[in-house]
Amino acid sequence: MAYTKQSIHDDDQLRLAAKSLIVLRNEKLAGIAKALQFDPGGISGWLGGTPNRMSLEKKEFFSTYLGLEYAHISPKIVHRWSTNAEDVRTLLPLVINHEMLHRIRISQVSSDTIPVGCIYHSAIGNTILIALCKPQNKAFPMPIVTPKDSGWGKLLPPIDVAKSTWNSWWTDQNTTPEEIAAYLSISQKTTNHSSLESWALLVAELIQRGADIDSARQCLETKVL
């Protein structure tokens, strides 16, 4: 089943999605405007409902910057959100396909038993969504939504990831959803942490060379288990 998209011409949906992503990313309009070299007033006016404050071209740049594809979060990139559970519970349903939302799996991530973040991951066919989340600051709890409160998703057992791997996922813009999905697919099946890390790097290389996600996963399972 294809991942249903919405048109960038639908300003109301795009505004709602953009506002949601700005909150989830914990960004300020001034910072976004500076990064895109846009007029802050133009962004603010358009988000506030004033028509013709941004051209179609600027809307496309703006949505791409936020990680949107039309009015849904894009499956082509890894999303990175400094957020809280309440915002995720409230805003994620506004920017994701309904079926994809209900297929979401939520994994807390620890490094040497210390929680460092969590991952929201979902898939329909070969379309994979990955959102890495961490608290807005150290005083906040992990942004983990419970299915009991949200009515969607499934909590999986926590996974332990090397701090260097988590940091790489968080900072390396070339990391793909497929690489992280391959790691997650096997992480619950092995207790050999160093082995998992080594083969996960191999899987990432295979994907970069053009291997599909199923072939990469099969390779990892064969070598690690």
Secondary structure by P-SEA (a helix, b strand, c coil): cccbbbbccaaaaaaaaaaaaaaaacccaaaaaaaacccaaaaaaaaacccccccaaaaaaaaaaaccccccccccbbbbbcccaaaaaccccccccaaaaaabbbbbbbccccccbbbbbbbcccbbbbbbbbcccccccccccccccccbbbbccbbbbcaaaaaaaaccccccaaaaaaaaaccccccaaaaaaaaaaaaaaaaaacccaaaaaaaaaaacc
